[in-house]
């Protein structure tokens, strides 16, 4: 049986090479930039909401494999979710990568669980959560942009 860690690694690399929803979103209702000066990750998150629902979400920018794949998986997971569900996932994802998640909640995170290994590398936490912080700003109705410093 292949090592779970290797599978995770593969999925992260695959998403960083072929990011999903990687484009400017025409008709975006929210656009927020996220910048992580520690690593140089710089992304723009585009969000189209309809009432409480995230109808579409895309991103563009550049960064390391962790930050890019995290943004890619995030857009896949959040499309069609409500704002409240997205906020909830943001907090659970943050717990996951900072090593605070309980085992049973990791399983419920599905695809996002591939980033659980990040908790062993504290400097990478900012990479993994950058897109999520930008999303959080966007959902709060802010557009000034976020920086992890
Ligand atoms: Zn990074």
Backbone and ligand atoms as CSV (ligand in chain L), in Angstrom:
chain,resi,resn,atom,element,x,y,z
A,1,UNK,N,N,0.847,-1.202,0.000
A,1,UNK,CA,C,0.000,0.000,0.000
A,1,UNK,C,C,0.885,1.255,0.000
A,2,UNK,N,N,0.621,2.187,-0.882
A,2,UNK,CA,C,1.471,3.384,-0.926
A,2,UNK,C,C,1.330,4.208,0.342
A,3,UNK,N,N,2.412,4.796,0.703
A,3,UNK,CA,C,2.476,5.664,1.867
A,3,UNK,C,C,1.517,6.852,1.694
A,4,UNK,N,N,0.732,7.086,2.731
A,4,UNK,CA,C,-0.252,8.175,2.665
A,4,UNK,C,C,0.437,9.520,2.420
A,5,UNK,N,N,1.583,9.674,3.053
A,5,UNK,CA,C,2.323,10.922,2.913
A,5,UNK,C,C,2.759,11.154,1.459
A,6,UNK,N,N,3.163,10.064,0.788
A,6,UNK,CA,C,3.568,10.183,-0.619
A,6,UNK,C,C,2.385,10.566,-1.507
A,7,UNK,N,N,1.236,9.988,-1.198
A,7,UNK,CA,C,0.027,10.325,-1.962
A,7,UNK,C,C,-0.294,11.803,-1.801
A,8,UNK,N,N,-0.194,12.279,-0.577
A,8,UNK,CA,C,-0.461,13.679,-0.292
A,8,UNK,C,C,0.490,14.564,-1.080
A,9,UNK,N,N,1.778,14.180,-1.019
A,9,UNK,CA,C,2.820,14.929,-1.704
A,9,UNK,C,C,2.500,15.032,-3.195
A,10,UNK,N,N,2.081,13.902,-3.750
A,10,UNK,CA,C,1.778,13.840,-5.176
A,10,UNK,C,C,0.621,14.771,-5.530
A,11,UNK,N,N,-0.416,14.759,-4.696
A,11,UNK,CA,C,-1.575,15.589,-4.981
A,11,UNK,C,C,-1.223,17.079,-4.908
A,12,UNK,N,N,-0.374,17.414,-3.948
A,12,UNK,CA,C,0.050,18.813,-3.811
A,12,UNK,C,C,0.850,19.248,-5.037
A,13,UNK,N,N,1.771,18.389,-5.477
A,13,UNK,CA,C,2.576,18.728,-6.656
A,13,UNK,C,C,1.712,18.809,-7.900
A,14,UNK,N,N,0.767,17.901,-8.006
A,14,UNK,CA,C,-0.105,17.866,-9.176
A,14,UNK,C,C,-0.931,19.161,-9.261
A,15,UNK,N,N,-1.456,19.596,-8.129
A,15,UNK,CA,C,-2.252,20.833,-8.113
A,15,UNK,C,C,-1.385,22.063,-8.368
A,16,UNK,N,N,-0.122,22.009,-7.934
A,16,UNK,CA,C,0.729,23.179,-8.152
A,16,UNK,C,C,1.145,23.273,-9.622
A,17,UNK,N,N,1.282,22.123,-10.276
A,17,UNK,CA,C,1.618,22.121,-11.707
A,17,UNK,C,C,0.410,22.437,-12.566
A,18,UNK,N,N,-0.738,21.926,-12.175
A,18,UNK,CA,C,-1.967,22.124,-12.948
A,18,UNK,C,C,-3.067,22.676,-12.051
A,19,UNK,N,N,-2.905,23.934,-11.636
A,19,UNK,CA,C,-3.897,24.498,-10.704
A,19,UNK,C,C,-5.293,24.569,-11.332
A,20,UNK,N,N,-6.307,24.273,-10.510
A,20,UNK,CA,C,-7.701,24.318,-10.961
A,20,UNK,C,C,-8.240,25.740,-10.758
A,21,UNK,N,N,-9.207,26.099,-11.604
A,21,UNK,CA,C,-9.860,27.428,-11.486
A,21,UNK,C,C,-8.832,28.556,-11.485
A,22,UNK,N,N,-7.796,28.377,-12.295
A,22,UNK,CA,C,-6.698,29.342,-12.336
A,22,UNK,C,C,-6.946,30.343,-13.456
A,23,UNK,N,N,-7.677,31.402,-13.149
A,23,UNK,CA,C,-8.007,32.419,-14.143
A,23,UNK,C,C,-8.651,33.617,-13.444
A,24,UNK,N,N,-8.675,34.728,-14.175
A,24,UNK,CA,C,-9.408,35.889,-13.694
A,24,UNK,C,C,-10.890,35.586,-13.867
A,25,UNK,N,N,-11.693,35.928,-12.885
A,25,UNK,CA,C,-13.124,35.655,-12.964
A,25,UNK,C,C,-13.881,36.899,-13.425
A,26,UNK,N,N,-14.451,36.794,-14.608
A,26,UNK,CA,C,-15.288,37.899,-15.112
A,26,UNK,C,C,-16.542,37.961,-14.246
A,27,UNK,N,N,-16.909,39.171,-13.855
A,27,UNK,CA,C,-18.120,39.306,-13.045
A,27,UNK,C,C,-17.933,38.953,-11.589
A,28,UNK,N,N,-16.682,38.999,-11.126
A,28,UNK,CA,C,-16.421,38.710,-9.713
A,28,UNK,C,C,-17.077,39.787,-8.843
A,29,UNK,N,N,-17.686,39.368,-7.738
A,29,UNK,CA,C,-18.279,40.331,-6.814
A,29,UNK,C,C,-17.258,40.758,-5.754
A,30,UNK,N,N,-16.220,39.930,-5.545
A,30,UNK,CA,C,-15.157,40.247,-4.596
A,30,UNK,C,C,-13.813,39.884,-5.220
A,31,UNK,N,N,-12.837,40.768,-5.032
A,31,UNK,CA,C,-11.474,40.480,-5.473
A,31,UNK,C,C,-10.539,40.873,-4.335
A,32,UNK,N,N,-9.768,39.911,-3.843
A,32,UNK,CA,C,-8.859,40.214,-2.734
A,32,UNK,C,C,-7.483,39.629,-3.029
A,33,UNK,N,N,-6.463,40.421,-2.743
A,33,UNK,CA,C,-5.087,39.971,-2.921
A,33,UNK,C,C,-4.531,39.450,-1.611
A,34,UNK,N,N,-3.741,38.410,-1.700
A,34,UNK,CA,C,-3.045,37.903,-0.519
A,34,UNK,C,C,-1.553,37.844,-0.796
A,35,UNK,N,N,-0.771,38.279,0.180
A,35,UNK,CA,C,0.672,38.330,0.002
A,35,UNK,C,C,1.379,37.757,1.227
A,36,UNK,N,N,2.277,36.846,0.989
A,36,UNK,CA,C,3.072,36.261,2.057
A,36,UNK,C,C,4.536,36.620,1.822
A,37,UNK,N,N,5.001,37.727,2.427
A,37,UNK,CA,C,6.361,38.213,2.140
A,37,UNK,C,C,7.453,37.234,2.564
A,38,UNK,N,N,7.142,36.387,3.520
A,38,UNK,CA,C,8.115,35.420,4.021
A,38,UNK,C,C,8.587,34.468,2.922
A,39,UNK,N,N,7.664,34.144,2.025
A,39,UNK,CA,C,7.972,33.154,0.992
A,39,UNK,C,C,7.866,33.762,-0.405
A,40,UNK,N,N,7.178,34.905,-0.507
A,40,UNK,CA,C,6.990,35.538,-1.813
A,40,UNK,C,C,5.718,35.097,-2.522
A,41,UNK,N,N,4.850,34.377,-1.813
A,41,UNK,CA,C,3.581,33.942,-2.413
A,41,UNK,C,C,2.661,35.147,-2.585
A,42,UNK,N,N,2.087,35.270,-3.766
A,42,UNK,CA,C,1.246,36.422,-4.054
A,42,UNK,C,C,0.098,35.989,-4.966
A,43,UNK,N,N,-1.102,35.991,-4.423
A,43,UNK,CA,C,-2.253,35.529,-5.198
A,43,UNK,C,C,-3.420,36.514,-5.117
A,44,UNK,N,N,-4.238,36.490,-6.148
A,44,UNK,CA,C,-5.497,37.228,-6.119
A,44,UNK,C,C,-6.620,36.201,-6.163
A,45,UNK,N,N,-7.566,36.357,-5.255
A,45,UNK,CA,C,-8.722,35.461,-5.192
A,45,UNK,C,C,-9.932,36.213,-5.762
A,46,UNK,N,N,-10.610,35.593,-6.678
A,46,UNK,CA,C,-11.821,36.169,-7.279
A,46,UNK,C,C,-13.019,35.354,-6.820
A,47,UNK,N,N,-14.039,36.078,-6.379
A,47,UNK,CA,C,-15.197,35.411,-5.793
A,47,UNK,C,C,-16.467,35.988,-6.402
A,48,UNK,N,N,-17.371,35.109,-6.755
A,48,UNK,CA,C,-18.683,35.571,-7.192
A,48,UNK,C,C,-19.718,34.962,-6.273
A,49,UNK,N,N,-20.379,35.836,-5.486
A,49,UNK,CA,C,-21.387,35.318,-4.572
A,49,UNK,C,C,-22.779,35.708,-5.061
A,50,UNK,N,N,-23.715,34.866,-4.682
A,50,UNK,CA,C,-25.116,35.120,-5.012
A,50,UNK,C,C,-25.879,34.931,-3.706
A,51,UNK,N,N,-26.208,36.030,-3.037
A,51,UNK,CA,C,-26.795,35.918,-1.698
A,51,UNK,C,C,-25.767,35.288,-0.777
A,52,UNK,N,N,-26.120,34.156,-0.191
A,52,UNK,CA,C,-25.227,33.489,0.755
A,52,UNK,C,C,-24.353,32.422,0.095
A,53,UNK,N,N,-24.530,32.239,-1.207
A,53,UNK,CA,C,-23.846,31.124,-1.873
A,53,UNK,C,C,-22.637,31.607,-2.690
A,54,UNK,N,N,-21.549,30.837,-2.599
A,54,UNK,CA,C,-20.385,31.101,-3.435
A,54,UNK,C,C,-20.633,30.414,-4.779
A,55,UNK,N,N,-20.984,31.222,-5.751
A,55,UNK,CA,C,-21.341,30.666,-7.039
A,55,UNK,C,C,-20.092,30.255,-7.824
A,56,UNK,N,N,-19.038,31.076,-7.686
A,56,UNK,CA,C,-17.811,30.768,-8.409
A,56,UNK,C,C,-16.615,31.337,-7.655
A,57,UNK,N,N,-15.481,30.656,-7.789
A,57,UNK,CA,C,-14.278,31.138,-7.126
A,57,UNK,C,C,-13.066,30.715,-7.954
A,58,UNK,N,N,-12.201,31.685,-8.242
A,58,UNK,CA,C,-11.001,31.405,-9.034
A,58,UNK,C,C,-9.824,32.145,-8.391
A,59,UNK,N,N,-8.633,31.886,-8.912
A,59,UNK,CA,C,-7.465,32.600,-8.387
A,59,UNK,C,C,-6.389,32.698,-9.454
A,60,UNK,N,N,-5.472,33.628,-9.219
A,60,UNK,CA,C,-4.329,33.770,-10.096
A,60,UNK,C,C,-3.173,34.368,-9.308
A,61,UNK,N,N,-1.962,34.101,-9.753
A,61,UNK,CA,C,-0.802,34.641,-9.063
A,61,UNK,C,C,0.353,33.670,-9.101
A,62,UNK,N,N,1.290,33.880,-8.190
A,62,UNK,CA,C,2.438,32.983,-8.181
A,62,UNK,C,C,2.863,32.705,-6.751
A,63,UNK,N,N,3.483,31.574,-6.565
A,63,UNK,CA,C,3.929,31.205,-5.231
A,63,UNK,C,C,4.497,29.802,-5.228
A,64,UNK,N,N,4.849,29.341,-4.049
A,64,UNK,CA,C,5.439,28.010,-3.918
A,64,UNK,C,C,4.362,26.932,-4.131
A,65,UNK,N,N,4.812,25.683,-4.195
A,65,UNK,CA,C,3.892,24.566,-4.460
A,65,UNK,C,C,2.783,24.477,-3.420
A,66,UNK,N,N,3.126,24.704,-2.161
A,66,UNK,CA,C,2.124,24.591,-1.090
A,66,UNK,C,C,1.049,25.668,-1.238
A,67,UNK,N,N,1.474,26.911,-1.438
A,67,UNK,CA,C,0.495,28.004,-1.507
A,67,UNK,C,C,-0.394,27.871,-2.738
A,68,UNK,N,N,0.213,27.475,-3.841
A,68,UNK,CA,C,-0.552,27.373,-5.083
A,68,UNK,C,C,-1.534,26.204,-5.039
A,69,UNK,N,N,-1.070,25.057,-4.580
A,69,UNK,CA,C,-1.964,23.898,-4.525
A,69,UNK,C,C,-3.058,24.105,-3.484
A,70,UNK,N,N,-2.741,24.805,-2.407
A,70,UNK,CA,C,-3.749,25.068,-1.388
A,70,UNK,C,C,-4.863,25.949,-1.956
A,71,UNK,N,N,-4.468,26.974,-2.720
A,71,UNK,CA,C,-5.472,27.845,-3.353
A,71,UNK,C,C,-6.302,27.044,-4.350
A,72,UNK,N,N,-5.640,26.173,-5.098
A,72,UNK,CA,C,-6.323,25.360,-6.104
A,72,UNK,C,C,-7.371,24.441,-5.473
A,73,UNK,N,N,-6.955,23.716,-4.434
A,73,UNK,CA,C,-7.886,22.798,-3.761
A,73,UNK,C,C,-9.018,23.589,-3.097
A,74,UNK,N,N,-8.671,24.738,-2.530
A,74,UNK,CA,C,-9.689,25.582,-1.888
A,74,UNK,C,C,-10.792,25.971,-2.879
A,75,UNK,N,N,-10.404,26.389,-4.083
A,75,UNK,CA,C,-11.423,26.808,-5.048
A,75,UNK,C,C,-12.313,25.629,-5.431
A,76,UNK,N,N,-11.712,24.442,-5.529
A,76,UNK,CA,C,-12.500,23.251,-5.867
A,76,UNK,C,C,-13.521,22.936,-4.782
A,77,UNK,N,N,-13.051,23.027,-3.546
A,77,UNK,CA,C,-13.880,22.631,-2.407
A,77,UNK,C,C,-15.009,23.636,-2.142
A,78,UNK,N,N,-14.742,24.924,-2.382
A,78,UNK,CA,C,-15.699,25.957,-1.951
A,78,UNK,C,C,-16.786,26.305,-2.960
A,79,UNK,N,N,-16.592,25.914,-4.193
A,79,UNK,CA,C,-17.586,26.253,-5.207
A,79,UNK,C,C,-18.938,25.639,-4.855
A,80,UNK,N,N,-19.960,26.492,-4.763
A,80,UNK,CA,C,-21.295,25.995,-4.441
A,80,UNK,C,C,-21.599,25.975,-2.953
A,81,UNK,N,N,-20.590,26.236,-2.112
A,81,UNK,CA,C,-20.809,26.249,-0.661
A,81,UNK,C,C,-21.402,27.605,-0.243
A,82,UNK,N,N,-22.006,27.598,0.935
A,82,UNK,CA,C,-22.490,28.876,1.474
A,82,UNK,C,C,-21.320,29.596,2.146
A,83,UNK,N,N,-21.498,30.894,2.394
A,83,UNK,CA,C,-20.459,31.672,3.071
A,83,UNK,C,C,-20.168,31.086,4.455
A,84,UNK,N,N,-21.220,30.665,5.152
A,84,UNK,CA,C,-21.042,30.113,6.495
A,84,UNK,C,C,-20.243,28.811,6.442
A,85,UNK,N,N,-20.535,27.982,5.445
A,85,UNK,CA,C,-19.778,26.731,5.294
A,85,UNK,C,C,-18.317,27.023,4.979
A,86,UNK,N,N,-18.093,28.047,4.157
A,86,UNK,CA,C,-16.726,28.417,3.791
A,86,UNK,C,C,-15.944,28.909,5.011
A,87,UNK,N,N,-16.591,29.728,5.851
A,87,UNK,CA,C,-15.944,30.224,7.068
A,87,UNK,C,C,-15.597,29.066,8.004
A,88,UNK,N,N,-16.545,28.153,8.095
A,88,UNK,CA,C,-16.347,26.980,8.945
A,88,UNK,C,C,-15.143,26.157,8.464
A,89,UNK,N,N,-15.062,25.957,7.150
A,89,UNK,CA,C,-13.939,25.206,6.582
A,89,UNK,C,C,-12.615,25.937,6.784
A,90,UNK,N,N,-12.665,27.271,6.692
A,90,UNK,CA,C,-11.463,28.078,6.926
A,90,UNK,C,C,-10.895,27.797,8.322
A,91,UNK,N,N,-11.769,27.792,9.318
A,91,UNK,CA,C,-11.308,27.559,10.683
A,91,UNK,C,C,-10.810,26.131,10.878
A,92,UNK,N,N,-11.501,25.179,10.258
A,92,UNK,CA,C,-11.073,23.782,10.405
A,92,UNK,C,C,-9.769,23.537,9.663
A,93,UNK,N,N,-9.610,24.183,8.501
A,93,UNK,CA,C,-8.374,24.037,7.744
A,93,UNK,C,C,-7.211,24.649,8.528
A,94,UNK,N,N,-7.473,25.795,9.160
A,94,UNK,CA,C,-6.447,26.454,9.965
A,94,UNK,C,C,-6.017,25.545,11.118
A,95,UNK,N,N,-6.991,24.914,11.765
A,95,UNK,CA,C,-6.674,23.963,12.841
A,95,UNK,C,C,-5.840,22.802,12.310
A,96,UNK,N,N,-6.177,22.351,11.115
A,96,UNK,CA,C,-5.478,21.213,10.507
A,96,UNK,C,C,-3.995,21.525,10.309
A,97,UNK,N,N,-3.714,22.655,9.665
A,97,UNK,CA,C,-2.319,22.946,9.318
A,97,UNK,C,C,-1.508,23.478,10.508
A,98,UNK,N,N,-2.208,23.846,11.590
A,98,UNK,CA,C,-1.472,24.252,12.780
A,98,UNK,C,C,-1.438,23.113,13.802
A,99,UNK,N,N,-1.899,21.944,13.381
A,99,UNK,CA,C,-1.791,20.756,14.222
A,99,UNK,C,C,-2.792,20.685,15.354
A,100,UNK,N,N,-3.880,21.468,15.258
A,100,UNK,CA,C,-4.867,21.479,16.344
A,100,UNK,C,C,-6.083,20.601,16.062
A,101,UNK,N,N,-6.140,20.063,14.842
A,101,UNK,CA,C,-7.328,19.285,14.472
A,101,UNK,C,C,-7.311,17.918,15.145
A,102,UNK,N,N,-8.486,17.428,15.500
A,102,UNK,CA,C,-8.595,16.080,16.023
A,102,UNK,C,C,-8.721,15.119,14.842
A,103,UNK,N,N,-8.307,13.870,15.054
A,103,UNK,CA,C,-8.280,12.895,13.962
A,103,UNK,C,C,-9.613,12.758,13.235
A,104,UNK,N,N,-10.706,12.711,13.981
A,104,UNK,CA,C,-12.002,12.508,13.336
A,104,UNK,C,C,-12.412,13.692,12.466
A,105,UNK,N,N,-11.917,14.888,12.817
A,105,UNK,CA,C,-12.285,16.048,12.008
A,105,UNK,C,C,-11.411,16.134,10.762
A,106,UNK,N,N,-10.196,15.545,10.819
A,106,UNK,CA,C,-9.317,15.530,9.651
A,106,UNK,C,C,-9.979,14.740,8.526
A,107,UNK,N,N,-10.545,13.594,8.884
A,107,UNK,CA,C,-11.189,12.746,7.888
A,107,UNK,C,C,-12.334,13.473,7.178
A,108,UNK,N,N,-13.076,14.250,7.950
A,108,UNK,CA,C,-14.228,14.965,7.399
A,108,UNK,C,C,-13.815,16.099,6.459
A,109,UNK,N,N,-12.541,16.441,6.459
A,109,UNK,CA,C,-12.086,17.529,5.596
A,109,UNK,C,C,-11.847,17.072,4.159
A,110,UNK,N,N,-11.918,15.770,3.928
A,110,UNK,CA,C,-11.784,15.248,2.566
A,110,UNK,C,C,-10.452,15.623,1.947
A,111,UNK,N,N,-10.531,16.201,0.757
A,111,UNK,CA,C,-9.346,16.538,-0.019
A,111,UNK,C,C,-8.403,17.489,0.711
A,112,UNK,N,N,-8.971,18.342,1.565
A,112,UNK,CA,C,-8.150,19.320,2.282
A,112,UNK,C,C,-7.170,18.647,3.234
A,113,UNK,N,N,-7.466,17.390,3.590
A,113,UNK,CA,C,-6.623,16.663,4.534
A,113,UNK,C,C,-5.204,16.462,4.009
A,114,UNK,N,N,-5.001,16.605,2.698
A,114,UNK,CA,C,-3.648,16.415,2.144
A,114,UNK,C,C,-2.656,17.427,2.733
A,115,UNK,N,N,-3.182,18.506,3.311
A,115,UNK,CA,C,-2.289,19.530,3.850
A,115,UNK,C,C,-1.961,19.323,5.332
A,116,UNK,N,N,-2.385,18.181,5.879
A,116,UNK,CA,C,-2.144,17.943,7.307
A,116,UNK,C,C,-0.644,17.915,7.626
A,117,UNK,N,N,0.178,17.471,6.660
A,117,UNK,CA,C,1.626,17.401,6.886
A,117,UNK,C,C,2.266,18.761,7.102
A,118,UNK,N,N,1.562,19.810,6.685
A,118,UNK,CA,C,2.089,21.174,6.819
A,118,UNK,C,C,2.318,21.524,8.291
A,119,UNK,N,N,1.534,20.895,9.184
A,119,UNK,CA,C,1.642,21.219,10.611
A,119,UNK,C,C,3.038,20.903,11.161
A,120,UNK,N,N,3.789,20.055,10.449
A,120,UNK,CA,C,5.154,19.743,10.892
A,120,UNK,C,C,6.156,20.820,10.459
A,121,UNK,N,N,5.702,21.741,9.622
A,121,UNK,CA,C,6.597,22.780,9.116
A,121,UNK,C,C,5.977,24.161,9.336
A,122,UNK,N,N,6.151,24.701,10.540
A,122,UNK,CA,C,5.475,25.958,10.909
A,122,UNK,C,C,5.655,27.090,9.902
A,123,UNK,N,N,6.821,27.188,9.232
A,123,UNK,CA,C,6.993,28.295,8.286
A,123,UNK,C,C,6.097,28.132,7.071
A,124,UNK,N,N,5.639,26.901,6.826
A,124,UNK,CA,C,4.784,26.642,5.674
A,124,UNK,C,C,3.313,26.932,5.937
A,125,UNK,N,N,2.963,27.139,7.211
A,125,UNK,CA,C,1.560,27.371,7.554
A,125,UNK,C,C,1.032,28.610,6.828
A,126,UNK,N,N,1.879,29.642,6.743
A,126,UNK,CA,C,1.460,30.876,6.067
A,126,UNK,C,C,1.243,30.661,4.575
A,127,UNK,N,N,2.027,29.764,4.002
A,127,UNK,CA,C,1.849,29.422,2.583
A,127,UNK,C,C,0.494,28.740,2.389
A,128,UNK,N,N,0.219,27.755,3.246
A,128,UNK,CA,C,-0.986,26.941,3.095
A,128,UNK,C,C,-2.264,27.729,3.371
A,129,UNK,N,N,-2.168,28.757,4.225
A,129,UNK,CA,C,-3.392,29.461,4.614
A,129,UNK,C,C,-3.585,30.793,3.882
A,130,UNK,N,N,-2.620,31.177,3.044
A,130,UNK,CA,C,-2.693,32.487,2.390
A,130,UNK,C,C,-4.008,32.695,1.623
A,131,UNK,N,N,-4.340,31.759,0.756
A,131,UNK,CA,C,-5.563,31.894,-0.045
A,131,UNK,C,C,-6.796,31.935,0.853
A,132,UNK,N,N,-6.744,31.160,1.934
A,132,UNK,CA,C,-7.875,31.114,2.861
A,132,UNK,C,C,-8.058,32.439,3.598
A,133,UNK,N,N,-6.933,33.066,3.970
A,133,UNK,CA,C,-7.021,34.375,4.624
A,133,UNK,C,C,-7.622,35.407,3.668
A,134,UNK,N,N,-7.223,35.323,2.404
A,134,UNK,CA,C,-7.777,36.247,1.404
A,134,UNK,C,C,-9.277,35.999,1.249
A,135,UNK,N,N,-9.664,34.746,1.225
A,135,UNK,CA,C,-11.085,34.391,1.128
A,135,UNK,C,C,-11.863,34.969,2.315
A,136,UNK,N,N,-11.274,34.796,3.499
A,136,UNK,CA,C,-11.891,35.282,4.735
A,136,UNK,C,C,-12.142,36.797,4.643
A,137,UNK,N,N,-11.154,37.527,4.140
A,137,UNK,CA,C,-11.299,38.981,3.931
A,137,UNK,C,C,-12.440,39.269,2.957
A,138,UNK,N,N,-12.440,38.524,1.856
A,138,UNK,CA,C,-13.456,38.731,0.821
A,138,UNK,C,C,-14.855,38.502,1.390
A,139,UNK,N,N,-15.012,37.451,2.187
A,139,UNK,CA,C,-16.322,37.137,2.761
A,139,UNK,C,C,-16.741,38.200,3.765
A,140,UNK,N,N,-15.751,38.847,4.374
A,140,UNK,CA,C,-16.045,39.909,5.335
A,140,UNK,C,C,-16.358,41.214,4.618
A,141,UNK,N,N,-16.285,41.181,3.286
A,141,UNK,CA,C,-16.618,42.370,2.510
A,141,UNK,C,C,-15.486,43.361,2.392
A,142,UNK,N,N,-14.266,42.901,2.722
A,142,UNK,CA,C,-13.112,43.788,2.625
A,142,UNK,C,C,-12.377,43.521,1.317
A,143,UNK,N,N,-11.682,44.504,0.824
A,143,UNK,CA,C,-10.964,44.305,-0.427
A,143,UNK,C,C,-9.566,44.915,-0.375
A,144,UNK,N,N,-9.123,45.289,0.826
A,144,UNK,CA,C,-7.820,45.943,0.963
A,144,UNK,C,C,-6.670,44.985,0.727
A,145,UNK,N,N,-6.941,43.687,0.841
A,145,UNK,CA,C,-5.870,42.721,0.676
A,145,UNK,C,C,-5.321,42.289,2.018
A,146,UNK,N,N,-4.697,41.140,2.040
A,146,UNK,CA,C,-4.134,40.635,3.279
A,146,UNK,C,C,-2.649,40.361,3.099
A,147,UNK,N,N,-1.937,40.530,4.186
A,147,UNK,CA,C,-0.553,40.118,4.188
A,147,UNK,C,C,-0.355,39.312,5.456
A,148,UNK,N,N,0.466,38.274,5.361
A,148,UNK,CA,C,0.599,37.372,6.495
A,148,UNK,C,C,1.493,37.936,7.578
A,149,UNK,N,N,2.140,39.069,7.297
A,149,UNK,CA,C,3.014,39.665,8.336
A,149,UNK,C,C,2.235,40.623,9.220
L,1,ZN,ZN,ZN,5.051,29.692,0.091
